[in-house]
Amino acid sequence: MGTGLSVTVNETPDGRHIVHYDGQSYELTPSSGEVICPASDGVALHHSRNCTHMGGYEERWRVYPDPEGDLWRRLLEAASADDAQGRHAFAEGTGLRNGAGRPVSKVCQTCTLVPLTSVDNFTTPAKALSKALAEFDRNTCASRITEAEAEVSQVVRDFPLDAWPTMHLERYALGTDVYKDSFCYRMEFGTPELCSMRGGHAGKHIIYRRKKEATWRYPSEYDNEQEAWEKVRAGFVKAFETMRAGHLTDIDAIDSLRPGRAHRESDQLLPPRCATPDHQPGPCSSVHLPPVRRKCSSGRVRRA
């Protein structure tokens, strides 16, 4: 798939379907089993006969069966928004034409995919990811990329992937007597050009030790820090394998890493460097990285 083509659908507890596409967020009105194309000028695919954009006489509308309710998604994944030829080819191949015989190339943003200004208190970027990438001048941050690459290489040397299955908790966690040699310290304070996860609560590391009290903190579903570490460590190993396979979006489905969102974001910049030498560092913000994952990955994940 090409630029901006990966689609992710999240179903909320109240039954809403939130769609992430090309760095943008939308709410989906599911198909009723059919799609409607306008009578003449319109080239958008619609899910509602009552949409205000359905111009022309109804007898000239084109109505097509949509038994799987996925024609909207297949259209988006067929080609990027600026690839009209690619979308026309998909529409012609599936017979999706309006009343004037023109192939559809869009999805209605009134009755099918409604743009959202924010999701879970995170503001949706004003610009589509594919457009932002096309406008980005890599040369403006060449020195930072070089420095970040050096940081990545050092982290990979100090915390090699093959050491993770047997890594000791003290090598990972903050709050021990050797905390400055830990992976968590390195990711939070020792890789400034790679990304930033400084500040906030230490709970973002999932497991940490409160040095003054000499007590460990970890998610309540575990009986002790060692049990927690075994599960979390296994989650990291699985995440690294998933990333090296190119399925970045699947990482959010790893239960033991769900409490550590910051780590899921920042650590994704490391293992691909081992697998693909031309991998470059990127953002680890919880606002910016999810759409980058969706753009770069061919995997799909639906989660509640």
Secondary structure by P-SEA (a helix, b strand, c coil): cccccbbbbbbcccbbbbbbcccbbbbbccccccccccccccccccccccccccccccccbbbbbcccccaaaaaaacccccaaaaaaaaaaaaccccccccccccccccccbbbbccccccccccccaaaaaaaccccccaaaaaaaaaaaaaaaaaccccccccccccccccccccccccaaaaacccccccccccccccccccccccccccccccccccccaaaaaaaaaaaaaaaaaaaaacccccccccccccccaaaaaaacccaaaaacccbbbbbccccccaaaaaaaccbbbbcc
